[in-house]
Amino acid sequence: MINLMPKDAKSTILYARRNLRLMHWTFGSIAIIAAMAATVVLGGFYIENVKGNLNSTISDTKKTIETQKLNEVKKEAENLSDGVKLIVKVLSKEVRFSKLLQELGGLMPNGATLGSLELSNQVNGALDLTANAVNYESATQVQVNLEDPKNNIFQKVDTITVSCNDTAQSSSGLPSKYKCQITVRALFKTDAAVTFLASPPNGSKP
């Protein structure tokens, strides 16, 4: 086919087609740039959001750790406080053992010896005492001697246990002559409690 269009018209049509292609490429490029810009902006928002959540998580974790440490310190302080209370309790009773041991040693009957003694946890102003004896009679005589009014130490002495063992051994492993053991609970008289304790039993006044 022979194209009889003028040369200027041909050039105009050619340039128009080229301009249309350029416009398509331009709009496409603008769309791509806009999409990339939106991606960058949205990505920035996302990163900031993640960063904020991460910082919040870190802050919460720190608070949790601090709270746990505080609870541990508080618990240690409470344990220390309990220990101090126990020490104060012991010191407040302040048993004068040296003098008391002399008195109790002198009250042991023949064939009996003082074993151990401690403040009773069951009765205020009372003493739990253990004595070793060669026989049952000597063991029971311990209770009688401690409760004797002439001693003016205990107002009441109760026998908790009395036991005898013919095969009893000493700490060295050799047979012991002390076959029996008696445990008593002795309640101090008010005057004696003032003498041997820092305070009278049951809060009474001497």
C-alpha positions as CSV (number, residue, x, y, z in Angstrom):
1,M,0.0,0.0,0.0
2,I,1.2,3.4,-1.0
3,N,1.1,6.0,1.8
4,L,0.2,9.4,0.2
5,M,0.1,11.3,3.5
6,P,2.2,14.4,3.6
7,K,5.6,14.1,5.2
8,D,4.7,16.6,8.0
9,A,1.6,14.6,8.9
10,K,3.6,11.4,9.1
11,S,6.1,13.1,11.4
12,T,3.3,14.4,13.6
13,I,1.8,10.9,13.9
14,L,5.2,9.4,14.7
15,Y,6.0,11.9,17.4
16,A,2.5,11.5,18.8
17,R,3.0,7.8,19.2
18,R,6.4,8.3,20.8
19,N,5.0,10.8,23.2
20,L,2.2,8.4,24.1
21,R,4.8,5.7,24.9
22,L,6.9,8.1,26.9
23,M,3.8,9.1,28.9
24,H,3.1,5.5,29.6
25,W,6.6,5.0,30.8
26,T,6.5,8.2,32.8
27,F,3.2,7.2,34.6
28,G,4.5,3.7,35.2
29,S,7.7,5.1,36.7
30,I,5.7,7.5,38.9
31,A,3.5,4.6,40.1
32,I,6.6,2.5,40.9
33,I,8.2,5.4,42.8
34,A,4.9,6.0,44.7
35,A,4.7,2.3,45.6
36,M,8.3,2.3,46.8
37,A,7.7,5.5,48.8
38,A,4.5,4.0,50.4
39,T,6.5,0.9,51.2
40,V,9.2,2.9,52.8
41,V,6.7,5.0,54.9
42,L,4.7,2.0,55.9
43,G,7.8,0.0,56.7
44,G,9.0,2.9,58.8
45,F,5.7,2.9,60.7
46,Y,6.0,-0.9,61.2
47,I,9.5,-0.7,62.4
48,E,8.6,2.1,64.9
49,N,5.7,0.0,66.1
50,V,7.8,-3.1,66.6
51,K,10.5,-0.9,68.3
52,G,7.8,0.5,70.7
53,N,6.5,-3.0,71.5
54,L,10.0,-4.3,72.0
55,N,10.8,-1.4,74.4
56,S,7.6,-2.0,76.2
57,T,8.4,-5.7,76.6
58,I,11.9,-4.8,77.8
59,S,10.5,-2.3,80.3
60,D,7.9,-4.9,81.6
61,T,10.7,-7.5,81.9
62,K,12.9,-5.2,83.9
63,K,10.0,-4.4,86.2
64,T,9.3,-8.1,86.7
65,I,12.9,-8.8,87.5
66,E,13.0,-5.8,89.9
67,T,9.8,-7.0,91.5
68,Q,11.3,-10.6,91.9
69,K,14.5,-9.2,93.3
70,L,12.5,-7.0,95.7
71,N,10.5,-10.0,96.8
72,E,13.7,-12.0,97.4
73,V,15.2,-9.1,99.4
74,K,12.0,-8.8,101.3
75,K,12.0,-12.5,102.1
76,E,15.6,-12.3,103.2
77,A,14.8,-9.3,105.4
78,E,11.8,-11.2,106.9
79,N,14.1,-14.2,107.6
80,L,16.6,-11.9,109.2
81,S,13.9,-10.3,111.2
82,D,12.7,-13.7,112.4
83,G,16.3,-14.5,113.4
84,V,16.6,-11.2,115.3
85,K,13.3,-11.8,117.0
86,L,14.5,-15.3,118.1
87,I,17.7,-13.8,119.4
88,V,15.8,-11.1,121.3
89,K,13.5,-13.8,122.7
90,V,16.4,-15.8,123.9
91,L,18.2,-12.8,125.4
92,S,15.0,-11.6,127.0
93,K,14.8,-14.8,129.0
94,E,18.5,-14.7,129.8
95,V,18.8,-17.8,131.8
96,R,21.8,-17.5,134.2
97,F,22.9,-21.1,133.6
98,S,26.1,-21.0,135.6
99,K,24.4,-20.3,138.9
100,L,21.4,-22.5,137.9
101,L,23.7,-25.5,137.1
102,Q,25.3,-25.2,140.5
103,E,21.9,-25.2,142.2
104,L,20.6,-28.2,140.2
105,G,23.8,-30.2,140.5
106,G,23.4,-29.9,144.3
107,L,19.9,-31.3,144.1
108,M,20.8,-34.5,142.3
109,P,20.4,-37.5,144.6
110,N,23.0,-40.2,145.0
111,G,23.3,-42.3,141.9
112,A,22.0,-39.5,139.6
113,T,23.7,-36.9,137.5
114,L,22.4,-33.9,135.5
115,G,22.1,-34.6,131.8
116,S,20.6,-31.6,130.0
117,L,18.3,-28.7,130.5
118,E,16.6,-26.1,128.3
119,L,13.8,-23.6,128.6
120,S,10.4,-25.2,127.9
121,N,8.7,-24.3,124.7
122,Q,5.4,-25.4,126.1
123,V,5.2,-23.6,129.4
124,N,6.4,-20.1,130.1
125,G,8.8,-19.9,133.1
126,A,9.4,-23.7,133.0
127,L,12.5,-25.8,132.5
128,D,12.8,-29.2,130.7
129,L,15.5,-31.2,132.6
130,T,17.0,-34.6,131.9
131,A,19.0,-36.6,134.4
132,N,20.7,-39.9,134.3
133,A,20.5,-42.4,137.1
134,V,21.9,-45.8,138.1
135,N,18.4,-47.2,138.8
136,Y,14.7,-46.4,138.7
137,E,14.6,-45.3,142.4
138,S,17.4,-42.8,141.9
139,A,15.7,-41.5,138.7
140,T,12.4,-40.9,140.5
141,Q,14.2,-39.3,143.4
142,V,15.3,-36.5,141.0
143,Q,11.7,-35.4,140.7
144,V,11.2,-35.5,144.5
145,N,14.4,-33.5,145.2
146,L,13.6,-30.8,142.6
147,E,10.1,-30.3,144.0
148,D,11.2,-30.1,147.6
149,P,9.9,-26.7,149.0
150,K,13.1,-26.3,151.0
151,N,15.0,-25.6,147.8
152,N,12.7,-22.6,147.0
153,I,13.3,-23.0,143.2
154,F,10.4,-24.9,141.6
155,Q,6.8,-24.7,142.6
156,K,5.9,-27.7,140.5
157,V,7.8,-30.6,138.9
158,D,6.1,-33.0,136.5
159,T,7.7,-36.2,135.3
160,I,7.5,-36.5,131.5
161,T,9.3,-39.8,130.9
162,V,11.3,-42.4,132.9
163,S,13.1,-45.1,131.0
164,C,15.6,-47.8,132.0
165,N,17.9,-49.8,129.8
166,D,20.2,-52.5,131.2
167,T,22.4,-52.4,128.1
168,A,23.0,-48.6,128.2
169,Q,26.4,-47.5,127.0
170,S,28.5,-44.5,127.7
171,S,29.7,-42.1,125.0
172,S,32.9,-44.1,124.7
173,G,30.9,-47.2,123.8
174,L,31.5,-49.0,127.2
175,P,28.7,-50.2,129.4
176,S,27.4,-47.3,131.5
177,K,26.4,-47.5,135.1
178,Y,23.6,-45.1,134.4
179,K,20.8,-47.4,133.3
180,C,17.9,-45.0,133.7
181,Q,17.0,-41.6,132.4
182,I,14.3,-39.2,133.6
183,T,12.9,-36.1,131.9
184,V,10.9,-33.6,134.0
185,R,9.3,-30.2,133.5
186,A,10.0,-27.9,136.4
187,L,8.0,-24.6,136.8
188,F,10.0,-21.9,138.6
189,K,8.7,-20.2,141.6
190,T,8.2,-16.4,141.1
191,D,11.2,-15.5,143.3
192,A,13.4,-18.1,141.6
193,A,12.3,-16.9,138.1
194,V,13.5,-13.4,139.0
195,T,16.8,-14.9,140.1
196,F,17.4,-17.2,137.2
197,L,15.4,-15.5,134.4
198,A,15.2,-11.9,133.3
199,S,11.5,-11.8,134.0
200,P,9.1,-13.8,136.2
201,P,6.9,-16.6,134.7
202,N,3.6,-15.8,133.0
203,G,4.2,-12.0,133.4
204,S,3.6,-12.2,137.2
205,K,5.4,-9.8,139.6
206,P,7.7,-11.1,142.3
